[in-house]
């Protein structure tokens, strides 16, 4: 569990760094990387919380 929490935190940090690079350089590839990382981080978080909820129900 702790590993997944750290993984989600690090992915969100990586997305923030990508957006900061985009703000600093203006290169659209960093914005795209940030959105892709954010999208997959949210998907992973939803799956993680769904597993936790199903674990409590079962």
N, CA, C and O of each residue as an XYZ file, in Angstrom:
232
protein
N       0.816     -1.191      0.000
C       0.000      0.000      0.000
C       0.865      1.263      0.000
O       0.609      2.215     -0.737
N       1.874      1.241      0.832
C       2.740      2.409      0.931
C       3.454      2.669     -0.394
O       3.662      3.817     -0.785
N       3.821      1.600     -1.070
C       4.489      1.731     -2.366
C       3.591      2.436     -3.377
O       4.056      3.304     -4.115
N       2.315      2.075     -3.420
C       1.397      2.699     -4.363
C       1.168      4.175     -4.040
O       1.043      5.000     -4.944
N       1.115      4.497     -2.768
C       0.949      5.904     -2.377
C       2.143      6.738     -2.823
O       1.984      7.839     -3.350
N       3.345      6.199     -2.604
C       4.546      6.916     -3.028
C       4.618      7.020     -4.540
O       5.043      8.043     -5.077
N       4.205      5.965     -5.226
C       4.225      5.991     -6.688
C       3.294      7.076     -7.229
O       3.664      7.808     -8.147
N       2.112      7.181     -6.675
C       1.160      8.205     -7.115
C       1.696      9.598     -6.800
O       1.575     10.512     -7.616
N       2.281      9.759     -5.628
C       2.860     11.050     -5.256
C       3.999     11.442     -6.202
O       4.078     12.591     -6.637
N       4.870     10.498     -6.517
C       5.992     10.785     -7.407
C       5.520     11.087     -8.834
O       6.097     11.936     -9.512
N       4.480     10.399     -9.284
C       3.947     10.688    -10.613
C       3.322     12.086    -10.670
O       3.475     12.791    -11.668
N       2.632     12.482     -9.625
C       2.081     13.831     -9.588
C       3.193     14.878     -9.546
O       3.077     15.939    -10.160
N       4.254     14.580     -8.828
C       5.407     15.473     -8.791
C       6.052     15.574    -10.179
O       6.448     16.660    -10.600
N       6.158     14.456    -10.880
C       6.724     14.461    -12.230
C       5.857     15.292    -13.175
O       6.381     16.014    -14.023
N       4.547     15.194    -13.034
C       3.658     16.005    -13.865
C       3.840     17.491    -13.555
O       3.844     18.319    -14.466
N       3.988     17.828    -12.282
C       4.201     19.230    -11.906
C       5.517     19.754    -12.482
O       5.590     20.903    -12.919
N       6.547     18.921    -12.485
C       7.827     19.322    -13.062
C       7.680     19.542    -14.566
O       8.242     20.493    -15.110
N       6.936     18.678    -15.234
C       6.700     18.861    -16.678
C       5.979     20.179    -16.949
O       6.336     20.902    -17.878
N       4.975     20.490    -16.149
C       4.257     21.751    -16.346
C       5.151     22.954    -16.041
O       5.032     23.998    -16.682
N       6.041     22.806    -15.068
C       6.987     23.891    -14.771
C       7.960     24.086    -15.936
O       8.285     25.219    -16.290
N       8.423     22.984    -16.530
C       9.285     23.095    -17.710
C       8.541     23.765    -18.861
O       9.117     24.566    -19.597
N       7.258     23.434    -19.012
C       6.464     24.066    -20.062
C       6.347     25.569    -19.806
O       6.471     26.374    -20.729
N       6.110     25.932    -18.563
C       5.996     27.356    -18.228
C       7.320     28.079    -18.454
O       7.339     29.245    -18.849
N       8.420     27.385    -18.202
C       9.724     28.017    -18.361
C      10.202     28.093    -19.798
O      10.819     29.080    -20.198
N       9.920     27.051    -20.583
C      10.452     26.997    -21.942
C       9.425     27.321    -23.014
O       9.784     27.809    -24.085
N       8.164     27.060    -22.745
C       7.121     27.291    -23.743
C       7.017     26.172    -24.766
O       6.257     26.298    -25.725
N       7.756     25.084    -24.593
C       7.704     23.969    -25.533
C       6.474     23.108    -25.230
O       6.304     22.636    -24.106
N       5.622     22.908    -26.235
C       4.370     22.178    -25.982
C       4.558     20.697    -25.630
O       3.639     20.074    -25.098
N       5.726     20.129    -25.918
C       5.916     18.712    -25.579
C       5.876     18.491    -24.073
O       5.444     17.430    -23.624
N       6.318     19.470    -23.279
C       6.287     19.316    -21.831
C       4.858     19.361    -21.299
O       4.524     18.655    -20.348
N       4.018     20.189    -21.910
C       2.607     20.233    -21.507
C       1.930     18.904    -21.822
O       1.143     18.397    -21.023
N       2.240     18.344    -22.987
C       1.666     17.054    -23.382
C       2.122     15.968    -22.418
O       1.310     15.151    -21.984
N       3.424     15.944    -22.071
C       3.922     14.958    -21.109
C       3.211     15.111    -19.762
O       2.846     14.120    -19.129
N       3.023     16.344    -19.338
C       2.350     16.584    -18.063
C       0.925     16.068    -18.055
O       0.482     15.475    -17.072
N       0.198     16.293    -19.155
C      -1.178     15.803    -19.227
C      -1.236     14.285    -19.289
O      -2.115     13.677    -18.679
N      -0.325     13.673    -20.006
C      -0.308     12.210    -20.094
C       0.012     11.599    -18.730
O      -0.639     10.641    -18.312
N       1.001     12.142    -18.042
C       1.355     11.631    -16.713
C       0.192     11.828    -15.748
O      -0.114     10.937    -14.956
N      -0.459     12.990    -15.807
C      -1.596     13.252    -14.924
C      -2.743     12.290    -15.207
O      -3.362     11.771    -14.278
N      -3.027     12.051    -16.474
C      -4.118     11.140    -16.847
C      -3.865      9.746    -16.289
O      -4.756      9.163    -15.671
N      -2.677      9.204    -16.490
C      -2.383      7.858    -16.025
C      -2.266      7.791    -14.507
O      -2.549      6.752    -13.909
N      -1.856      8.877    -13.886
C      -1.819      8.912    -12.425
C      -3.230      8.852    -11.855
O      -3.482      8.130    -10.890
N      -4.146      9.604    -12.446
C      -5.531      9.573    -11.970
C      -6.172      8.214    -12.197
O      -6.925      7.735    -11.348
N      -5.886      7.590    -13.324
C      -6.416      6.247    -13.578
C      -5.882      5.268    -12.536
O      -6.636      4.461    -11.994
N      -4.582      5.340    -12.259
C      -3.988      4.454    -11.249
C      -4.577      4.719     -9.865
O      -4.813      3.781     -9.104
N      -4.817      5.983     -9.535
C      -5.401      6.314     -8.236
C      -6.830      5.782     -8.121
O      -7.216      5.255     -7.078
N      -7.611      5.920     -9.188
C      -8.981      5.398     -9.152
C      -8.992      3.884     -8.992
O      -9.812      3.352     -8.244
N      -8.105      3.190     -9.674
C      -8.016      1.737     -9.528
C      -7.597      1.377     -8.107
O      -8.150      0.456     -7.507
N      -6.628      2.101     -7.576
C      -6.158      1.846     -6.223
C      -7.290      2.001     -5.212
O      -7.480      1.139     -4.354
N      -8.040      3.093     -5.311
C      -9.132      3.305     -4.369
C     -10.287      2.337     -4.596
O     -10.979      1.970     -3.646
N     -10.503      1.919     -5.840
C     -11.539      0.913     -6.104
C     -11.175     -0.408     -5.442
O     -12.040     -1.082     -4.882
N      -9.906     -0.780     -5.503
C      -9.469     -2.005     -4.838
C      -9.644     -1.887     -3.332
O     -10.065     -2.847     -2.686
N      -9.333     -0.737     -2.765
C      -9.528     -0.545     -1.329
C     -11.001     -0.654     -0.941
O     -11.334     -1.259      0.079
N     -11.871     -0.078     -1.743
C     -13.307     -0.143     -1.445
C     -13.814     -1.564     -1.574
O     -14.571     -2.032     -0.722
N     -13.409     -2.256     -2.627
C     -13.850     -3.648     -2.792
C     -13.298     -4.546     -1.692
O     -13.952     -5.507     -1.288
N     -12.109     -4.240     -1.212
C     -11.522     -5.006     -0.129
C     -12.336     -4.851      1.149
O     -12.516     -5.812      1.897
N     -12.825     -3.647      1.395
C     -13.639     -3.415      2.599
C     -15.022     -4.055      2.490
O     -15.581     -4.506      3.489
N     -15.573     -4.093      1.276
C     -16.892     -4.682      1.092
C     -16.852     -6.204      1.192
O     -17.809     -6.829      1.648
N     -15.753     -6.785      0.768
C     -15.660     -8.253      0.700
C     -15.169     -8.827      1.918
O     -15.035    -10.046      2.016
